[in-house]
Amino acid sequence: MPCAARCDEQRQTIELKLMSATNNTVRYRMDATHSRFVVQAFADGLLSMFGHNPTIAICGFGGDARFVSDTLEKASLLMLVTPDSFTVTDKVSDKDRREIERAMREDVFEIARYPEIVFISKKTSSHPIADNQHHVKITGDLTLHGVTREHLIDANVTFNQDTLSAQGEFSLRQTDFNIKPVSIAGGTLKVKDELKFSFDIFASRQ
């Protein structure tokens, strides 16, 4: 099953955990094909293969944002990511690409045991910064590698009658989720504990 279809199927299962929407609540569904979601790893060690920090694209994700119409009152967010969709975007050889992606899936995220990453919001605050644009702070539970921790996401959100977009970035430490930072290619590429995520998400009203 393609990543997008699998993500959609998992999203529908996780969605049952959310509070039922009220009659005046609007729902926007994420569109991964028109969005950008990237992980920046920070390299350490002898970089014999690479001259920069590895950049990873997240291809398989989905989710919903819900809030009272024309405001961000009582906003909620559900997001689900399939880590087996992570893809190296750097210009490297096919062999190096396969090794990095294998290490991510098998050694870092252990996708056979933990096939999904889930974020469910618990609290949202916002303030307007322009017409139909708000700066939003979303506090929620992030479940990664079998560990659930509270996490904060900052985003600038723009919405209208039919579409919503959100841009922002956040960081996390792998060791907070019982992940050991990986060493690749005989130790020539070591990845630091911190990972930086940046996103430009597009969603359409349902």
N, C-alpha and C positions, 0 to 999 in steps of 0.2 A: 504494500500500500504506500503511495507517495506520501512524503512528509506532510504536505499541506492537508491531505485528506485525513491522515492519522491524527494530526493536531486538532482538526475540526471535530473528529469523533471523541477525542479525549476531552476537548473543551466542553462538549455537551454533557459528558459524564460529570466533570467537576462542577459545572454550572448548577447542578442540583443542590450544591452546598450553599448557594447564595439565597438571600432573603427574596421572597417573591416581590416582583415589581408592583407598585401601586398604579392606579389608573392614570395619574398625572406624571408618571416617570417615563422618560425617554431612554432609549437604548441605542448605543452605537457599537457596531461590531467591527473589530480590527480586520484590516485587509493586508496580509503579509506581502502580497505581490506588489503593492504600491507603497510599501514602507521600507525603512532602513533600520536595522538593529545590529550593532557591531560590538564585539568584545576586543579590547586592546590588552594584550599581555605584555609584561615588561620583562625583557630578557636579561639574563645574567650569565656569567661564565665566559668561556672562550667561544666567541661567535664565529667559528670557522665557516659556517654555512650561511649565516645571515648578517647583514649589516644594520639591521633595525629591529624593532619590536614586532613580534608576530601580530597580525590583525586577522580576526576571525569574524565571518559573517554568520548571523543566525538566520537561517532560511525558514525554519518551521516553527511558527508560533501563531497563537490566536487568542482572542479574548473579547470581553465586553466592558464598556463603561456605561454606567447608568446614573442619571441624576434627574432632578425635577426640571421640567421644561423651562428653557430660557435662563436657567441659573445653574450653579454647580452645587445647589443645596442637596444635602444627603447623598452626595456622590459616592459611588462604589466602583471598584475595579476588580476584574478577574482577568488574569493572564496566565497562559500555559505555554511552555516552551519545550520542544523535543530536542534534547542535546545531541541526538544522532544526526541532526541537520546542520551542525556547525561545520563551516567550510573555510579553509584557508584562502585568503584573498591576495596574499603576497605572491610576487613572481618568483617561484621556486620550481625546482625540478619535480616531475611527477613522483619520483621516489621519495623525495623529502616531504612532499605534500601528503602522500599516503601515510608516512611514518608519523607526522604530526597529528593528522586526523585520527589515526589509530590510537595514538597515545591519549588524545583527548577523550575519545569514546570509551576506551577500555581501562586506562589507568587513572584518568582524572575523574570523569563523571560516572564511570562504571555503569553504562547504560543497560546492561543485562539485568542489574539489580534495581537501578533507579532510572526508569525510562522517561521521566518527565520532571520538569521544574514548574512549580506553581506559586503564584503570588495572589493573595486574596486580601483586599484592603479591609482595614478596621476603622480608620479615621481619616478624614480628608478636610483640609482647610484651604481656603483660596482667597485671593484679593485681585480685583481687576487692575490691568495694566494698560488696556486699550479697549476699543469697541470690540465686543465679543471675544476678548482675550483675557486670560487669567493666569496668574502664577499659582500653581497648585502644589501643596505638600501632601503626599499620600503615605500614611503609615499603615503597614500591613504585615501579614505573616508570609515569609518567603520560605518555601520548602525546597531544599536542594540537597542532593546526595543523602537523602533520608533524615536530614536535620531541618527543623523548623525554627527560624529566628525572626524576631521583629526587624523590619527594615524600612528605611525612609527613602522615598523617591521624590525628587523635585522635577517639575515639568512646567513649561509654558503651553497652555492649552488654548486653542482657537476653535470655536464651533459656530455653526449656523444651523439653519433648518435641516439640512441634509447631510452635512459632513462634519467631522471633527479631526483635528490634528494635534499632536503632542510632541514636543521636542524637549530633550533633556539628557542628563547623564547621571550616573551614580557609580560608586565603587563598592567592592566587597573583598574580604580576605578569604582565600580558599580554606585556610585552617579553621575558620569559624564554622565551617560546614564539614569538618573532618576529612578534608581533601588535602593530600600531600602534594605540594607543588612539584610538577613533573620535571624530569631531566631526560632530554632526548638526544639521540645520536651520540651515544657514548659519553654523555656529559658535556658535549660542546655547546649545547643549548639548554640552559636552565631557565625556568620561569619563576619569577618572583611571586610572593604570596598574593599581592594585590592585583585584582583585575578591574579594569575600567570599562563600563558599558555606556554606550551612547545610542540614542534612538531618535527616530523621526517617524512617528507612527501615524498612519492614516486610517480612519474608520468612517463607516457610512451608517446612517440611521436606519434602523430596522422597523 
